Amino acid sequence: MKYMMLIYADPAREPVYGTPEFEKMMAGYFALSEKLTADGVMLAGEGLKEAETGTALRVRGGKVETMDGPFAETKEHLGGFYLIDVPDLDTALGYAAQIPSAEYGTVEVRPVMDYPDAD
């Protein structure tokens, strides 16, 4: 089963770029990515640029509307994701617990929809 692990964190609580704490966090991410790949469960994973760089889009009454910056006012921003393929939720949660940002943020684990007739 495929699971998306969405990584949320409050930028004010993240380690500052260039500090030993930041380097330790990044080493944790690199190690986890290597483990997911070695375990054969990694499908994709990336970090995202700051929420301010995003553009939200919606269509209302046939008209396309776009908004720059974060769409929702929240303390925690979506900072990255992993997409994995594992047997069950417990396995996905085990990997999610290894995401470094889980120590100061939130990792949302969600199953990916399966469309069996879409082949």
C-alpha positions in Angstrom: 0.0 0.0 0.0 1.2 3.5 -0.8 1.4 6.1 1.9 2.3 9.8 1.7 4.2 11.1 4.7 3.6 14.9 4.8 6.1 16.8 6.9 4.8 19.9 8.7 7.0 22.2 10.9 6.9 25.6 12.4 9.8 27.5 10.7 10.4 29.3 14.0 11.2 26.0 15.6 13.4 24.6 12.9 17.2 24.5 13.3 18.8 27.5 11.7 20.6 27.0 8.4 24.4 26.6 8.8 24.3 25.6 12.5 25.4 22.2 13.8 21.7 21.5 14.7 20.8 22.1 11.1 23.5 19.8 9.8 22.4 17.1 12.3 18.8 17.4 11.0 19.9 17.1 7.4 22.1 14.1 8.1 19.0 12.5 9.6 17.1 13.2 6.4 19.9 11.8 4.2 20.1 8.7 6.4 16.4 8.1 6.3 16.3 8.5 2.5 19.1 6.0 2.1 17.3 3.6 4.4 14.0 3.9 2.6 15.8 3.3 -0.7 17.8 0.4 0.7 14.6 -1.1 2.1 13.0 -0.9 -1.3 10.0 1.2 -0.1 11.0 4.7 -1.4 8.9 6.0 -4.3 9.6 9.7 -4.0 10.6 12.3 -1.5 11.5 16.0 -1.7 11.7 19.1 0.5 9.7 22.1 -0.5 10.6 25.7 -0.6 9.1 28.1 1.9 5.3 28.5 2.0 5.7 32.1 0.8 6.9 30.8 -2.6 3.8 28.8 -3.3 0.8 29.8 -5.4 -2.7 28.5 -4.7 -5.2 28.1 -7.5 -8.9 27.6 -7.6 -11.6 27.8 -10.2 -14.8 29.6 -9.2 -17.6 30.1 -11.6 -15.4 29.1 -14.5 -12.8 31.8 -13.5 -9.3 30.8 -12.5 -8.1 32.6 -9.3 -4.5 32.5 -8.0 -3.1 33.6 -4.7 0.5 34.0 -3.8 2.0 32.9 -0.6 0.6 30.5 2.0 -3.1 29.9 1.5 -3.9 29.0 5.1 -2.6 30.9 8.1 -0.9 28.2 10.2 2.2 28.0 12.3 3.2 24.7 10.8 3.9 24.7 7.1 4.2 21.8 4.7 7.9 21.4 4.2 8.3 18.2 2.3 7.1 14.7 1.8 8.0 11.0 1.3 5.9 8.7 -0.8 6.5 5.1 0.2 5.1 1.6 -0.6 4.8 -0.6 2.5 2.6 -3.4 3.6 0.6 -1.5 6.3 0.0 1.6 8.3 2.1 0.4 11.2 5.1 0.0 8.9 4.5 3.5 7.5 4.3 5.0 11.0 7.6 3.3 11.9 9.3 5.1 9.0 7.4 8.4 9.8 8.8 8.3 13.4 12.3 8.4 11.9 11.7 11.7 10.1 13.8 14.3 11.9 11.2 17.1 11.8 8.8 14.9 13.9 10.8 16.0 16.9 9.5 19.6 16.6 6.8 19.4 14.0 4.1 17.0 12.7 4.2 14.2 10.2 0.8 13.3 8.7 0.6 9.8 7.2 -2.1 9.2 4.7 -2.9 6.2 2.5 -2.9 7.0 -1.2 -6.1 6.2 -3.1 -6.0 3.0 -5.1 -7.9 3.1 -8.4 -7.8 -0.6 -9.6 -9.9 0.1 -12.7 -7.7 2.9 -13.9 -5.2 0.6 -15.6 
